[in-house]
Structures are given as structure tokens and as C-alpha cells.
Amino acid sequence: MRIVLGVGGGIAAYKVASLLRLFTEAGHQVTVIPTEASTRFVGTATWEALSGNPVSNSVFDDVHQVNHVRLGHEADLVVVAPATADLLAKAATGQAGDLLTNTLLMARGPVLFAPAMHTEMWQHAATRANVETLRGRGAAVLEPATGRLTGADSGPGRLPEPQVIFDAAMALVQGQTDFQLPLAGRTVTISAGGTREPLDPVRFLGNRSSGKQGVALAVAARNAGATVRLLAAHMEVPPPAGVEVVTVETALQLREAALAAAADSDVVIMSAAVADFRPAVVSDTKIKKRDDSADPVITLVRNPDILHELVEVRNAAGDEARQRLIVGFAAETGDSHGDVLAYAEAKLQRKGCDLLVVNHVGSDKVFGQDTNSVVILARSGSEPQEASGTKAEVSEAIINRIGFELNSVSPRA
């Protein structure tokens, strides 16, 4: 496929090098057209080296090939990233002052804009009108991600991650012209892995969690357009690219990180396996085994209920915080007093979270495996939803359900 990749003059231009690599590694022929301003951030040598094609932003280069007409006509797809406020305005008003804007006017295939700018610029009425104009003409304009911007402040305006832009571009080419990433512009915090509670400098109480499901959720949320923060306890798999990682070890550390992260999150997914108990006393030195000593007695105390506390904090806050969606995970086994779903339903009511993802666990189920089978319960009382397959497929189902909940329910309490 022949792709024109337009690069706008914003600090996020450096991220577009990764997007270019995704396109070329997928076998596409890419012509990069940077604006003059963008070359202040990333030089043309970078684009030529990564694309394998000559790079220009002038209509007067290679005039005999009539590039300002040819490139747009021949392109199967045009992607603009970062699409600055200036570029969106020029595209919406049909300006043709350089090679990129000429190419946009000549393009007859799908066009995708990935905006990046300061929050106030994105939210300005002029920019919103330009976006609606472009969408009305058939162009796809992604919602920017929410998070840390160039300065010390945060908000909507970050360039979506390269993988998110790539996935949206591929969907657009396949005819999904009305697509909308379900978590575009949202911030999602996900806990993953298993906590470890130290007994002494050598030993700890732990569990079988590998972190695979939490990492798969992070990938699915990232691909759905979200800015993702991963609270990573002990994991047997590496965290995915394009997400913020906060490393924790114990349940108390996870509690502190989760409460802090929830403050600016639209969604909190507590998929980590959190220890219910921790040793009351942690030895400063290794506990020795001596023939003349009695067996050690380890006293356990309860760890805080992080999921329930997140719900309580949200419900006690203002209306904006009450929009936050909180998702819990329940690793359950049945017994003579009840089956898995019975225990899970009771846990859902006790915790007060909005969704509860239920696993039936055992020595050969869920933990460390590449597949999973879950039931999603909702506090609203809607019918339970089943999802099974690879952990990636299950994660996509969970993220799609979260997107549905965010877009269809009223403030929570």
C-alpha cells in the first residue's frame, strides 16, 4: 500500500518515527512529507533513513514529477501526525501553501488526522469547528490522548500512541470509515501481576499470578485509544510498549499507587492478584532454621481492601469523580457452600465496583496460562457476559464492555 505520512510541527513529531517504522515493517511504501516547522523537531535525514524514500516539503522540488498533484492521487492512504491546530485549520479551509497541504487537497483515498496540541488549543471553538468540518468531509480525526503535555500540566491533547494510530489507519483502509476508538481520550489505570509480602529479606508470601491478563488488558486499552498507566506487581511477562509503568511489590505499595493514579483516571481496572494477608512482623534478618528451635509461628494481618476503598473514595467525591468506572477481578473457586458465580455476586455487592470480571481458578486454570474464560458481572444488574479465548481476546471483550459502560451510563454513586 502507498502511504503518505504528513508530519506536523509539534514536539510529538519524534513519536512519528515509531509510526513510520510500523508502516514500513508491515510492508507499506511510505512517502514522508514534513512541514517546514516539523523539521525543527525531526530532520529530513531521519525520515529518509526510515522510509527509504527521498523527503521534501516544497512544491518546487522534482517539479517534472508534479509531486503536488501526483502524491495525493497515488496515495492509498494519507496520515497526518501530529496534526497540529495550525494544520487542522489549513486542511479545513483548503489552504495549499506547501507540499503537504497540496497533497491533502489532491487525496482521493482515506485521510486520517492524529491531533496533538495543548489542551486549550484542542478545546478552542475554532479547532472543534475545524475538526467537525474535516469529519463532515469524510476525513477521520482521532481524539487525542489525555496525559502529561509538554509543560508541567496534563489534559487532552497528547498524540495517540503510534500503535493506536497504526491500528486506526488499517481499520480506515478496510472501510471502517465510521470507527471510533472506544477509549479515545480516556485515561485507564490497570493493576497487574501478584503482590509479594515479605517475611524477611529472603522470603515472601506470594501467589501464582503471571501478569499476562493485566498486560493483555493494557495492550487492549492502549489499542482502544486510551492513555494507559500500568501498576505492575511481580510479573512473568514484560510490560507493553506505549504505557506508563509504575512498579510496586506489596499490597500496601499497590494501595498507595492505585489511590494516587485513580485521581486522574477515567477507568481503574484492578486485575492484580493482591495478597489478602501480610506478616504482622517482618524480620530484618533471615529467619534461621535451627535443630534446637521450635517451629516458627507467623502471625498474619489483613491487607486493606483496595478495590472497596477506591469505590468509597470515588463515591465520596464530586460529580466528576463519580463518572469514574471501577472494575474488579475475582479469582474464585466453588465449594460445598456455593458455586463460583454465587461467591462472585456476593463479592460484587460487597465491593461496590461497577463491573466484576470473574475467573474460575485452580492449579491448572488461569494463572500462567495463555487462555482464559471469564464472566463479566455488572452492578447495574444487566445480564452476565461471558468471554473466552486467548487472554488478548478476553481483554478486548472487557475493554469493549468498559467502553460501552462509559458511553451509556449516568454518574455512579
C-alpha positions in Angstrom: 0.0 0.0 0.0 1.2 3.5 -0.8 1.0 5.8 2.2 1.7 9.5 2.5 2.8 10.3 6.1 2.5 14.1 6.8 4.3 15.3 9.9 3.2 18.5 11.6 5.3 20.9 13.5 4.8 19.8 17.1 7.1 18.3 19.8 5.3 15.0 19.3 6.9 14.7 15.9 9.5 12.5 17.4 6.9 9.8 18.1 6.0 9.6 14.4 9.3 7.9 13.7 7.9 4.8 15.5 4.7 5.1 13.5 6.7 5.2 10.3 8.6 2.0 11.4 5.2 0.3 12.0 4.1 1.1 8.4 7.3 0.0 6.7 7.7 -3.2 8.8 4.1 -4.1 7.7 5.4 -3.9 4.1 3.9 -0.5 3.0 5.6 2.1 0.8 5.7 5.4 2.7 6.5 8.9 1.5 7.0 11.3 4.4 6.1 14.9 3.9 7.2 17.0 6.9 6.1 20.6 7.2 8.9 23.2 7.4 8.1 23.7 11.1 8.3 20.0 11.8 11.9 19.8 10.6 12.9 22.0 13.6 12.0 18.9 15.7 13.0 16.0 13.4 15.2 16.4 10.4 14.6 15.1 6.9 17.6 12.7 7.2 15.6 10.7 9.8 12.6 10.4 7.6 14.7 9.4 4.5 16.6 6.8 6.5 13.5 5.2 8.0 11.3 5.4 4.9 14.0 4.6 2.2 12.5 7.4 0.1 13.6 11.0 -0.6 11.9 13.6 1.5 10.7 17.1 0.6 8.2 19.7 1.8 8.5 22.0 -1.2 6.3 22.1 -4.3 9.3 23.2 -6.3 11.4 20.0 -5.8 11.2 17.4 -8.6 8.8 19.7 -10.5 8.9 17.4 -13.5 7.1 14.8 -11.5 4.4 17.3 -10.4 4.6 16.0 -6.9 1.9 18.3 -5.5 -0.6 16.5 -7.7 0.9 13.0 -8.1 1.4 12.2 -4.4 -2.2 12.7 -3.4 -3.5 11.0 -6.5 -1.4 7.9 -6.0 -1.8 7.5 -2.2 -3.9 4.7 -0.9 -3.9 6.4 2.5 -2.8 9.8 3.9 -2.0 10.0 7.6 -1.1 13.3 9.3 0.6 13.1 12.7 1.0 15.1 14.7 -1.9 17.1 13.3 -1.4 20.5 15.0 -4.1 23.1 15.4 -2.4 25.0 12.5 -2.5 22.0 10.2 -6.1 21.2 11.0 -7.1 24.8 10.3 -5.2 24.8 7.0 -6.8 21.5 5.9 -10.3 22.6 6.9 -10.0 25.8 5.0 -8.4 24.2 1.9 -5.1 26.1 2.0 -2.3 24.9 -0.2 0.8 26.7 0.9 3.2 23.7 0.9 3.6 20.1 -0.4 1.6 18.6 2.5 -1.5 20.8 2.2 -1.4 20.4 -1.6 -1.4 16.6 -1.2 -4.3 16.8 1.2 -6.3 18.7 -1.4 -5.4 16.1 -4.1 -6.0 13.0 -1.9 -8.8 10.8 -3.1 -8.2 7.9 -0.7 -8.9 7.8 3.1 -7.3 10.5 5.2 -6.5 10.2 8.9 -5.6 13.0 11.3 -4.0 12.3 14.6 -4.1 15.6 16.6 -1.6 16.8 19.2 -1.6 20.2 20.8 -2.1 21.9 24.1 -5.5 21.3 25.9 -6.8 24.8 25.4 -6.0 24.7 21.7 -7.8 21.4 21.3 -10.8 22.6 23.2 -11.0 26.0 21.4 -14.1 26.6 19.4 -12.2 27.2 16.3 -10.3 23.9 16.5 -13.5 22.0 17.3 -15.2 23.6 14.3 -12.3 22.6 12.0 -12.4 19.1 13.3 -16.1 18.8 12.6 -15.6 20.3 9.1 -13.0 17.7 8.3 -15.1 14.9 9.7 -18.1 16.2 7.7 -16.0 15.9 4.5 -15.2 12.2 5.3 -11.8 12.5 6.9 -11.1 10.6 10.1 -9.9 12.6 13.1 -8.8 10.7 16.1 -9.4 12.1 19.6 -6.1 13.0 21.2 -4.9 11.1 24.3 -5.1 12.5 27.8 -2.0 12.9 29.9 1.2 14.9 30.5 1.8 17.6 27.9 4.9 19.5 27.0 5.0 21.5 30.2 4.0 20.6 33.8 0.3 20.3 33.1 -1.9 17.5 31.8 -5.0 17.1 29.8 -6.4 16.0 26.5 -4.0 16.9 23.7 -1.3 14.2 23.7 -0.6 12.4 20.4 -2.2 8.9 20.5 0.4 6.2 20.7 1.9 5.1 17.4 0.3 1.6 17.7 -3.1 3.2 18.2 -2.7 5.4 15.1 -1.4 2.5 13.1 -4.4 0.3 14.1 -6.8 3.2 13.3 -5.2 3.7 9.9 -5.5 0.0 9.0 -9.2 0.0 10.1 -9.8 3.0 7.9 -8.3 1.4 4.9 -10.5 -1.7 5.4 -13.6 0.5 5.1 -14.3 1.3 8.7 -14.9 4.9 8.0 -17.2 5.4 10.9 -15.0 3.9 13.5 -14.4 5.5 16.9 -11.9 4.1 19.3 -13.9 3.2 22.4 -11.5 4.7 24.9 -10.1 7.6 22.8 -9.2 10.5 25.1 -9.6 8.3 28.3 -7.0 7.6 31.0 -7.0 4.0 32.2 -5.1 2.6 35.2 -4.6 -1.1 35.3 -3.0 -3.2 38.1 -1.3 -6.4 37.0 0.7 -9.3 38.4 0.9 -10.6 42.0 1.9 -8.8 45.2 4.6 -10.2 47.4 4.5 -9.8 51.2 8.0 -10.1 52.8 8.7 -12.4 55.7 12.3 -11.5 55.9 15.0 -10.2 53.4 14.8 -13.5 51.5 11.3 -15.0 51.8 7.9 -13.7 50.9 4.2 -14.7 50.7 3.1 -14.7 47.1 0.7 -16.1 44.6 0.6 -17.7 41.1 -0.3 -14.6 39.1 1.9 -14.2 36.0 0.6 -10.7 35.0 -0.4 -12.0 31.5 -4.0 -10.9 31.8 -3.2 -7.5 33.1 -0.6 -6.9 30.4 -3.2 -8.0 27.7 -5.7 -5.5 29.2 -3.1 -2.8 29.0 -2.5 -3.6 25.3 -6.2 -3.7 24.6 -6.8 -0.4 26.4 -3.9 1.2 24.5 -5.2 0.0 21.2 -8.7 1.3 22.1 -7.2 4.8 22.2 -6.6 5.2 26.0 -3.6 6.6 27.8 -2.6 3.7 30.0 -0.9 3.5 33.3 0.1 0.0 34.4 0.7 -0.6 38.2 3.0 -3.6 37.8 3.5 -6.0 40.7 5.5 -9.2 40.2 5.0 -10.2 36.5 6.5 -13.0 34.4 6.0 -11.0 31.2 7.3 -7.6 30.2 5.1 -4.6 30.2 3.9 -3.5 26.7 5.3 -0.5 24.8 3.4 2.7 24.9 2.1 2.6 28.5 3.3 4.3 31.7 4.6 1.7 34.2 4.6 2.1 38.0 6.4 -0.7 39.8 5.1 -2.0 43.1 5.8 -5.0 45.3 3.4 -5.2 48.3 -0.3 -4.7 48.7 0.4 -1.5 50.7 2.5 -0.1 47.9 -0.2 -1.0 45.4 -2.8 0.7 47.5 -0.8 3.9 47.6 -0.2 3.8 43.8 -3.8 3.0 43.0 -5.3 5.8 45.1 -2.9 8.3 43.6 -3.4 7.1 40.0 -7.2 7.0 40.3 -7.4 10.7 40.9 -6.9 11.4 37.2 -8.2 8.2 35.7 -11.5 7.6 33.9 -11.2 3.9 34.5 -9.4 1.8 37.1 -9.1 -1.9 36.5 -7.8 -3.9 39.5 -6.7 -7.1 37.8 -3.7 -7.7 40.0 -3.8 -10.7 42.4 -3.5 -8.8 45.8 -2.5 -10.7 48.9 -5.3 -10.8 51.4 -2.9 -11.0 54.3 0.7 -10.0 55.2 3.0 -11.0 58.1 2.4 -8.8 61.2 6.2 -8.6 61.7 8.9 -8.6 59.0 12.3 -9.8 60.2 15.3 -7.6 59.4 17.4 -10.7 59.1 16.8 -14.1 57.5 14.8 -16.4 59.8 17.1 -19.3 60.6 16.2 -22.9 60.8 17.9 -24.5 63.9 17.6 -28.0 65.2 17.1 -26.8 68.8 14.4 -24.2 67.9 10.7 -24.6 67.8 8.8 -24.2 64.6 8.3 -20.5 63.8 4.8 -19.1 64.2 3.9 -16.5 61.6 1.1 -14.1 62.5 -0.8 -12.6 59.6 -2.8 -9.4 59.5 -5.3 -8.3 56.9 -4.2 -6.1 54.0 -6.5 -3.2 53.1 -9.3 -3.8 50.6 -8.0 -1.6 47.8 -10.9 -2.2 45.4 -13.5 -1.3 48.1 -11.5 1.8 49.2 -11.3 3.0 45.6 -15.1 2.8 45.3 -15.6 4.6 48.7 -13.2 7.5 47.7 -15.0 7.9 44.3 -18.4 7.9 45.8 -17.4 10.5 48.4 -16.1 12.8 45.8 -17.8 15.3 43.4 -19.8 14.6 40.3 -16.8 14.5 38.0 -15.1 11.8 40.1 -18.3 9.8 40.2 -18.1 9.3 36.5 -15.0 7.1 37.1 -15.6 3.4 36.2 -14.1 0.9 38.6 -13.6 -2.7 37.5 -12.6 -5.5 39.9 -11.4 -9.1 39.3 -12.4 -12.1 41.3 -10.4 -15.3 41.2 -12.9 -17.7 42.7 -13.3 -21.4 43.5 -16.6 -23.1 44.4 -17.1 -25.3 47.5 -19.9 -27.0 49.3 -21.5 -23.7 50.3 -21.8 -22.2 46.9 -20.5 -22.1 43.3 -18.2 -19.6 41.7 -20.9 -17.2 40.4 -22.6 -17.2 43.8 -19.5 -16.1 45.6 -18.7 -13.6 42.8 -22.2 -12.0 43.0 -21.8 -11.6 46.8 -18.3 -10.0 46.2 -19.7 -7.6 43.6 -22.3 -6.3 46.1 -19.7 -6.1 48.9 -17.1 -4.3 46.9 -19.5 -1.9 45.2 -17.5 -1.8 41.9 -19.2 -1.2 38.6 -18.0 -4.4 36.8 -16.5 -7.6 38.2 -14.6 -10.0 36.0 -14.8 -13.5 37.4 -12.3 -16.2 36.9 -12.8 -19.8 37.9 -9.3 -20.6 39.1 -7.4 -23.8 40.0 -3.9 -25.2 39.8 -4.2 -25.7 36.1 -6.5 -22.7 35.3 -5.9 -19.1 34.5 -2.6 -18.4 36.3 0.3 -18.5 33.9 -1.9 -19.8 31.0 -2.3 -18.0 27.6 -6.1 -18.6 27.6 -8.9 -17.6 29.9 -12.6 -17.8 30.4 -14.4 -15.1 32.4 -17.9 -13.9 33.2 -18.4 -10.1 33.5 -20.9 -9.1 36.1 -22.4 -5.6 36.3 -23.6 -3.8 39.5 -26.4 -2.4 37.3 -27.9 -5.9 37.2 -27.6 -6.5 33.4 -27.2 -10.0 32.1 -23.8 -11.6 32.8 -21.5 -11.5 29.8 -19.2 -14.4 29.0 -15.8 -14.1 27.2 -13.3 -16.8 26.4 -10.3 -17.4 24.2 -6.8 -16.1 24.4 -6.1 -13.5 27.1 -5.8 -10.9 24.3 -9.3 -11.8 23.1 -10.7 -11.8 26.6 -9.1 -8.4 27.2 -10.6 -6.9 24.0 -14.1 -8.1 25.2 -13.5 -6.5 28.6 -12.3 -3.2 27.1 -15.2 -3.1 24.7 -17.6 -3.6 27.6 -15.9 -0.8 29.5 -16.3 1.5 26.5 -20.0 0.6 26.3 -20.4 1.4 30.0 -18.6 4.7 29.8 -20.8 5.9 27.0 -24.1 4.7 28.2 -24.5 5.2 31.9 -25.1 8.1 34.3 -22.9 9.2 37.2 -22.2 6.4 39.7 -22.8 6.5 43.4 
